[in-house]
């Protein structure tokens, strides 16, 4: 079997949390503005769940992010065949 590749969308967690602090926003406030639960936001910030494109757009607006690629990026991970 050949190695498979998995595409993962990741977030720069520390950079996003720094933007929260810069704008004096809590995770709860940001979650409310996004229309998701605080737990869902936490999972997404910690790369356990992926942000939807609409959430990235909304979060970028809330946090005044211009360069989305610095905060949200995609990587390919090789998965070894068993």
C-alpha positions, 0 to 999 in steps of 0.5 A: 500500500502506498502512503496516503496524505491527509489534509488538515486545516490548522490554526495558530492558536497562540496568535489568535489568543493574543488577538483576543487579549489585544482586543480585550475579548474572552473566548466566551465573547468570541464564541457568542459573536461566532454563534458557537459554544465556548467548548466548540471554539476551544476545540477549534482553537486547539485544532481538535476541530476545524473552523468552517470557512464562514467562521474564519471569515467572521473571526477575521472580521471580529479580530481585525485580521488582515492576513488570514493565512498567518492565522489559518493554514492548511498542511498535508500529513503523510499517513503511513499504511498499515 
